Amino acid sequence: MVNLQEEEDLFNTVRVSARRFEESPFLERQNTKKMIRGVYANRFFAVYNGENPLEKYWTLRRKALLFDVPEKPIEITGPDTVPFLEKVLTRRVKGMRIGRGYYAIACTPQGGIFMDGIVFRFDENHFWYVQADGALETWLIAHSENFNVNISDPHSRVLQIQGPASIEIMKAASQGQIDETIKYFQSGFFDIGGQSLYVSRTGFTGELGFEIYCDAAKTDHLSLWDYLMSTGKKFGMEVSSTRAMTMRRIEAGILGNTTDIDFKMTPFEVGFAQFVDMDKEDFVGRAALVNKEKGICLLGATCKTRIPAADSKIMDGNKIVGKIRAGIPSPTLGLGIGYAQFYEPGDWSGRNLDLHFLDGTSHPIEIVNLPFFDKEKKIVKGEDRVIPEINNNILRLIKQI
């Protein structure tokens, strides 16, 4: 299953039984007749809810948005938790501090990317892996033979508060417990509106932000939602579907599992070499990765005349050299942008190529390194707190859709 969220996907929908997938405990506060849902990690989520995505995007960049997201924590506990995670993840976790998160990936035995997400350490032998899309829980169980571990679903639904006002919102929501001293990828338990909840300074937008993890049936979800909305209102926070998030996360070079990356691609191909510790004695996929090509095949494409679309062909003269994985309008850049997957590594960055769309038209594109801007991640780290001016140049491209 691929979670594309391009414009045409909002109209290419089918009716699905709600019994098949997990519904959000926050649905009552955001459900409308215009809501279009996607499925991610077997959970429903709103990809669109009748809002103006450009207006929501600029609220995200200038103030803050609240997102009800479907990412799914999986809990791993037991005396063999650390060696087990060393086996199934490509990144070393033994030295992780309690209250710290790491971005980490899991590979197939053939060296392809099976899963990406964030691993958190709660205690010596107590971890969460917050997974992206895919069947992680059963995969972990399948690899747990000879390890004394317990793998379970803590039934935690996740909220994200993202945007430059998020620190002030969380400071107010936690009565001052959360502030600028909570660094990027740090986490812990905090009192939010009278409920003890796990909070991390992470997100999926490239903006300053936090994630709040509910505690299954112990959490009064609607009370939490109302408290956060009441607290955030004075700072200009609004609710949004993930449409605005998708635009911003692609600008930030954040990759979506099964959409932008998949098990046919190695970590090296997508620029994840820094998350693969080949010095570890063994992990799933290590033997295959030893002999894999180290060149990068996933880059960015910008287009001044049209928004790149998934599966459009990238042409170097008369030769097909790659395809677009996902494309969106970039309001900040005023361009169409997308992820460009090349079939072979090479000196693609800086090249001017042609993009052939499925409707037969062709448009010039430039290949660039990721992310598309904020290369040093100063925004998400809180080092760049400049509020951007609204740029509506992208409207001319959107009107062509």
Secondary structure, DSSP 8 states (H G I E B T S, - for coil): ------GGGGTS-----TTSSB--TTGGGT--TT-EEEEETTEEEEEE-S--HHHHHHHHHHS-EEEEE--EEEEEESTTHHHHHHHH-SS--TT--TTBEEEEEEE-TTS-EEEEEEEEEEETTEEEEEE-SS-HHHHHHHT-TT---EEE-----EEEEESTTHHHHHHHHTTTSSSTTS-TTBEEEEEETTEEEEEES--SSSSSEEEEE--GGGS-HHHHHHHHHHHHHTTT-EE--THHHHHHHHHTT---BTTTB-TTS-TTTTT-GGG--TTSS--TTHHHHTTS-----EEEEEESSS---TT-EEEETTEEEEEEEEEEEETTTTEEEEEEEESS-SS-TT-EEEEE-TTS-EEEEEEE-SSSS-TT-TTTTTS---------TTHHHHTT-
